[in-house]
Amino acid sequence: MTLAVDGVLRPTTKPDIDNLVKGIKDSLSKVLGYDDSQITELVARKLYSDNPRAEVTIEW
């Protein structure tokens, strides 16, 4: 295992995490029909991965 795969070493390159989150929020608002102001909590992490992806969990 490497430090990157273990989550110890984090990516500090572009894209910025706030831009990644904005793209996900904008996409979900069109699909779910909500306004960004309805979000009350947000946790975001940018990690290295052998399987790059975005994981989204929505709780009502």
N, C-alpha and C positions, 0 to 999 in steps of 0.2 A: 504494500500500500504506500501511497505517496501522501505528502502533506496536503496537496490540492484535493485529492479524492477523499481524504479523511475530513475535509472541511476546515482544517487548520489554516491553510493558506487560502486567502480570499482574493478574487479577481478585483483589481482596481483600475481596469481599463474601461473604455467606452463600450457599450452604451451605459450611461449613468442609470442608477437604479430608479430614480424618480421618473425618468423617461420611459423605462420599461413598465413601471406601475401605471403611468398615465395611459399608455397604449392599451393595457388590459382593462383599466377602468372605463375608457371610452368605448371599447368594444362591448363590454358587458352592459353598459348603459343602453346601448342600442338593442341588444338582445333581450334584456330583462325589463327595460323601460323604467329605469329609476334615475334619480338625479344624484350626482356626486355628493351633494350635501347630506344625503341619507346615510353615508358611511360614517360610522362612529368609532371604528377601530380598524387598524391596518397593520399587518406585520409583513415585512418584505425582507428577503435575503437574496443575495447574489452569490452563487456557489459555482465552483468548477464541477463538471459532471461528465461521465462517460456517456450519459444519456441526456443531452440538453433538452430542457422543457420548461414550461411554466405550469405550476400547480396552483389551482384556485379552489378555495373552500368558501362556500357561502353559507352563512347561518342566519336564519330569520328570527 
